[in-house]
Amino acid sequence: MHEGCGGCGGIVMADSVRDRVIAIIAEQAVLDVADVKPEMSLEDLGIDSLGLVESIFAIEEAFDISVPYNANEPGKSDFDISSVDAIVRAVEALVAAKAA
């Protein structure tokens, strides 16, 4: 489950969140995890608005968090979906806030 980390030498919380988010996005895009790059947008990956909503539901379930994203008003969201890396950072922040 910890493939593609570049030999991190062990699982730390940030890597675990990153790996799980990328795995969720890769599954939604029907791609191999290795094909999902941090700078890619969901559009680059072929994920449409329905796929985005399904990804968000999967992320909420995987981390037991509530993602502040309203598909009806995406421009009013504080949840950055501009790239894979932005999504990972936003989820890491939500997970850290929940743990605090």
Secondary structure, DSSP 8 states (H G I E B T S, - for coil): --TTS---SS--HHHHHHHHHHHHHHHHHT--GGG--TT--TTTTT--HHHHHHHHHHHHHHHT------TTSGGG-SS--SSHHHHHHHHHHHHHHHH-
